[in-house]
Structure formats: C-alpha cells, structure tokens
Amino acid sequence: IGSFDDTGVPQGFFALTMGKCAEREVMTAGGCVYWFVVIVTILSNIASNVPVCQMLAATFPYATPYQWMQVSFSATIAGNLTMLGSA
C-alpha cells in the first residue's frame, strides 16, 4: 500500500472523484459527506476495506475524527452490502 500511495494514484483518484469536496475546508459540508460515503462504499466493495482505509490515511492526512467515523461507517456498510463486499 505504501508504494502505491507514493505513486500519487490514490490522491489523483480522490481528487478526480471528489472534485471540490476533496478540499480540506469543504469536506465536512452536507453534500460532500454523502458523496464521500458513496465513494468509500464503492471502493470498499471493489478493493476491500483495509486497503481503501490505508489509502485514505495517506490521501487525507488532515482528516478529523468525524471524517474517520464516516470512513469506518462506509467500510462497514460496504462489507455487508453485497456478496462481493463480504467475500
């Protein structure tokens, strides 16, 4: 995961998918919270919960405890949402 983070791909992906919501001041705004939960849920279903959370730790080092609660909620929901996510 560390080497993958060093490539800048996760940061670029989140900047692309999150748009203006990836900015530090805007991330906790109402609509951005929901969009962030959707992105993490989809990624957790595709790539698994732990790698996604590790990528987020490197991508958003300024995240607040509230934002990490969003990540944990999304990753947990993704793990139980579909058969693929729970495999």
C-alpha positions in Angstrom: 0.0 0.0 0.0 2.8 2.4 0.8 4.4 2.1 -2.6 1.1 2.5 -4.3 0.5 5.7 -2.2 3.8 7.0 -3.3 2.7 6.9 -7.0 0.1 9.6 -6.4 -2.6 7.5 -8.0 -4.9 7.4 -4.9 -4.6 11.1 -4.4 -5.3 11.8 -8.1 -8.3 9.4 -8.0 -9.9 11.0 -4.9 -9.2 14.5 -6.3 -11.0 13.5 -9.5 -13.9 11.7 -7.9 -14.5 14.1 -5.0 -14.0 17.3 -7.0 -14.3 20.4 -4.8 -15.3 18.1 -1.9 -11.7 16.9 -1.6 -10.6 20.3 -0.2 -9.9 20.5 3.5 -12.4 23.1 4.4 -15.3 21.7 2.2 -15.1 18.0 3.0 -17.4 18.2 6.0 -20.2 20.0 4.2 -23.5 18.2 3.9 -23.5 17.1 0.3 -19.8 16.2 0.4 -20.2 13.9 3.4 -22.7 11.8 1.4 -20.6 11.8 -1.7 -17.6 10.7 0.3 -19.6 7.8 1.9 -20.7 6.7 -1.6 -17.1 6.7 -2.9 -15.7 4.8 0.0 -18.6 2.3 -0.1 -18.0 1.5 -3.7 -14.2 1.3 -3.4 -14.5 -1.0 -0.3 -16.7 -3.3 -2.3 -14.2 -3.5 -5.1 -10.8 -3.4 -3.4 -11.7 -4.5 0.2 -12.0 -2.4 3.4 -8.5 -2.4 4.8 -6.5 -1.2 1.6 -9.1 1.5 1.0 -8.8 2.8 4.6 -5.0 2.7 4.3 -5.1 4.7 1.1 -7.3 7.2 2.7 -4.9 7.7 5.6 -2.2 8.8 3.1 -4.6 10.7 0.9 -6.3 12.7 3.7 -3.7 13.2 6.5 -5.7 16.2 7.8 -8.9 14.2 8.3 -10.8 14.8 11.5 -12.2 12.1 13.9 -15.7 12.8 12.4 -14.4 12.1 8.9 -12.8 8.8 10.1 -16.2 7.8 11.6 -17.6 8.3 8.1 -14.9 6.1 6.6 -15.5 3.4 9.2 -19.2 3.5 8.7 -18.8 3.3 4.9 -16.3 0.5 5.0 -18.5 -1.5 7.4 -21.6 -1.0 5.3 -19.7 -1.9 2.2 -18.5 -5.1 3.8 -22.1 -6.2 4.4 -23.8 -4.6 1.4 -23.2 -7.2 -1.3 -21.8 -10.7 -1.6 -18.7 -9.3 -3.3 -18.0 -7.0 -0.4 -18.4 -9.7 2.2 -16.2 -12.2 0.3 
